[in-house]
Amino acid sequence: MIDNVVECKKISRWPKKREFLAYYLIYKEYGDKEVNIGNVIDLLIKSFCVNRKTAINIIDHLARIGFVERTRPLYVRCLSLNDILDKILCSYIESRKKRCKR
């Protein structure tokens, strides 16, 4: 399972409730397809009743912690939850191996 993961990227923190639900909404709506960031912003504004700046900040936070990746300027793509959890697992196992000297 871990062998399929190419990159073991450590996420800085787990997303907060609003960020995680925004990720879930975006993934549910668009899947793992590349989508224009304007469409994502409009979806967040309509669904979460937030202003444009807050929607942009949510997307930026998701990109920073690795749940969403920017593919081109003004385009984003959600990673699947399995890929995200594989990265976290891989990172955790590597950190445990460094601590354990067996």
Phi, psi and chi 1 to 4 in degrees:
 res  aa     phi    psi   chi1   chi2   chi3   chi4
   1 MET       -  -43.8  179.0  170.0   89.6      -
   2 ILE   -77.2  -24.8  -62.9  171.8      -      -
   3 ASP   -63.3  -24.9  -62.5  -26.4      -      -
   4 ASN   -73.4  -18.3  -63.5  -20.7      -      -
   5 VAL   -80.9  121.6  178.4      -      -      -
   6 VAL   -80.1  -40.3  174.9      -      -      -
   7 GLU  -123.2  127.5  170.5 -173.9  -16.2      -
   8 CYS   -99.1   86.1  -69.2      -      -      -
   9 LYS   -96.9  128.5 -179.3 -178.0  177.3 -172.8
  10 LYS   -84.6  127.9 -177.6  177.1  178.6 -177.9
  11 ILE   -83.7  144.7   64.6  168.9      -      -
  12 SER   -72.0  -34.4   57.1      -      -      -
  13 ARG  -160.9  160.0   65.2  172.6  175.4   82.8
  14 TRP   -76.6  143.4 -168.0 -107.0      -      -
  15 PRO   -67.2  152.1   21.2  -30.0      -      -
  16 LYS   -72.9  171.4  -64.7  179.4 -178.3  175.6
  17 LYS   -57.7  -47.3 -176.6  178.8    5.2  176.6
  18 ARG   -64.3  -40.6 -179.9  171.3   67.1 -179.0
  19 GLU   -65.7  -42.9  -67.1  168.0  -11.4      -
  20 PHE   -65.6  -41.8 -175.5   76.7      -      -
  21 LEU   -68.1  -32.6  -67.3  175.6      -      -
  22 ALA   -65.4  -44.3      -      -      -      -
  23 TYR   -57.9  -45.9  158.0   78.2      -      -
  24 TYR   -63.6  -41.1 -179.5   68.6      -      -
  25 LEU   -63.9  -45.3  177.3   67.2      -      -
  26 ILE   -63.2  -44.1  -63.3  165.9      -      -
  27 TYR   -66.4  -38.8 -171.1   76.9      -      -
  28 LYS   -66.1  -37.6 -172.2  175.1  168.5 -175.0
  29 GLU   -76.9  -45.5 -176.5   74.4   21.5      -
  30 TYR  -113.7  -11.4  -60.2  110.9      -      -
  31 GLY    67.5 -143.9      -      -      -      -
  32 ASP  -101.1   22.4   59.9   -5.4      -      -
  33 LYS   -77.7  153.7  -63.6 -176.7  -68.6 -171.4
  34 GLU   -74.3  131.6 -175.0  179.7   62.2      -
  35 VAL  -136.9  148.9   62.4      -      -      -
  36 ASN   -66.1  136.4 -173.3  -49.0      -      -
  37 ILE   -64.6  -27.5 -161.3  166.6      -      -
  38 GLY   -63.8  -38.0      -      -      -      -
  39 ASN   -65.7  -38.9  -64.1  -20.0      -      -
  40 VAL   -67.0  -42.3  175.0      -      -      -
  41 ILE   -61.4  -45.3  -69.7  169.8      -      -
  42 ASP   -61.7  -39.5  -69.4  -19.5      -      -
  43 LEU   -62.4  -44.2  176.8   67.0      -      -
  44 LEU   -67.7  -38.6  -67.1  177.8      -      -
  45 ILE   -63.0  -45.6  -70.6  171.1      -      -
  46 LYS   -69.2  -41.8  -70.2  176.0 -171.3  170.6
  47 SER   -81.3  -40.6  -59.7      -      -      -
  48 PHE  -101.8   -2.7  -72.4  173.4      -      -
  49 CYS    54.8   48.3  -63.0      -      -      -
  50 VAL  -113.1  163.1  -64.8      -      -      -
  51 ASN   -82.8  174.1   61.1   25.0      -      -
  52 ARG   -61.4  -42.5 -172.4  168.2 -166.8   78.0
  53 LYS   -63.3  -41.5  175.2  125.8  175.1   79.9
  54 THR   -65.6  -40.4  -56.5      -      -      -
  55 ALA   -62.5  -42.0      -      -      -      -
  56 ILE   -63.9  -40.8  -67.7  169.6      -      -
  57 ASN   -64.3  -38.5  -75.3  -18.7      -      -
  58 ILE   -61.9  -45.0  -69.5  171.0      -      -
  59 ILE   -64.5  -41.0  -64.4  167.2      -      -
  60 ASP   -61.9  -42.9  -74.1  -17.5      -      -
  61 HIS   -63.3  -42.6  -71.6  167.3      -      -
  62 LEU   -63.4  -37.3  -72.2  172.7      -      -
  63 ALA   -69.0  -39.3      -      -      -      -
  64 ARG   -66.0  -37.6 -147.4  172.2  -62.5  127.5
  65 ILE   -90.7   -2.2   60.9  177.4      -      -
  66 GLY    95.6   12.6      -      -      -      -
  67 PHE   -86.5  -25.4  -81.9   55.7      -      -
  68 VAL  -130.3  141.6  171.5      -      -      -
  69 GLU  -121.3  143.5   67.2 -179.8    6.1      -
  70 ARG   -86.0  119.6  -64.9 -179.3 -174.3  -86.2
  71 THR   -91.7  -42.5   54.3      -      -      -
  72 ARG  -140.5  170.1  -63.0 -174.4  -77.1  164.3
  73 PRO   -58.8  129.4  -23.8   31.9      -      -
  74 LEU    70.4   16.9  -58.7  179.4      -      -
  75 TYR  -131.4  139.8  -77.3   86.9      -      -
  76 VAL  -131.2  162.9  -66.1      -      -      -
  77 ARG  -142.9  131.0 -177.1  175.9   72.3   86.5
  78 CYS   -79.1  138.2  -84.1      -      -      -
  79 LEU   -84.6  150.9  -61.2  173.8      -      -
  80 SER   -71.7  153.3   72.7      -      -      -
  81 LEU   -63.1  -33.0 -167.6   55.4      -      -
  82 ASN   -62.7  -42.5  -72.7  -24.4      -      -
  83 ASP   -63.5  -41.6  -68.4  -17.4      -      -
  84 ILE   -63.7  -46.3  -66.0  167.1      -      -
  85 LEU   -67.2  -33.6  -67.6  176.1      -      -
  86 ASP   -63.4  -41.4  -77.2  -15.6      -      -
  87 LYS   -63.1  -43.1  -74.1 -179.1 -175.4 -179.6
  88 ILE   -64.1  -44.1  -65.2  169.4      -      -
  89 LEU   -62.3  -45.7  176.2   63.7      -      -
  90 CYS   -60.9  -44.8 -179.2      -      -      -
  91 SER   -62.8  -41.5  171.1      -      -      -
  92 TYR   -65.2  -44.1  177.3   75.9      -      -
  93 ILE   -63.6  -41.7  -70.3  173.3      -      -
  94 GLU   -61.5  -41.8  -78.5 -174.9   -2.2      -
  95 SER   -67.3  -34.7   70.3      -      -      -
  96 ARG   -69.4  -36.2  -64.8  -58.8  -61.6  173.2
  97 LYS   -65.3  -34.7  -76.1 -178.1  179.1  178.3
  98 LYS   -66.9  -34.6  -70.7  177.4 -175.9  175.0
  99 ARG   -76.9  -36.9  -67.4 -179.4 -168.2  167.0
 100 CYS   -90.6  123.5 -179.5      -      -      -
 101 LYS  -105.8   40.4  -62.5 -174.3  179.6 -168.6
 102 ARG   -91.3      -  -68.9 -176.9 -171.7  173.6
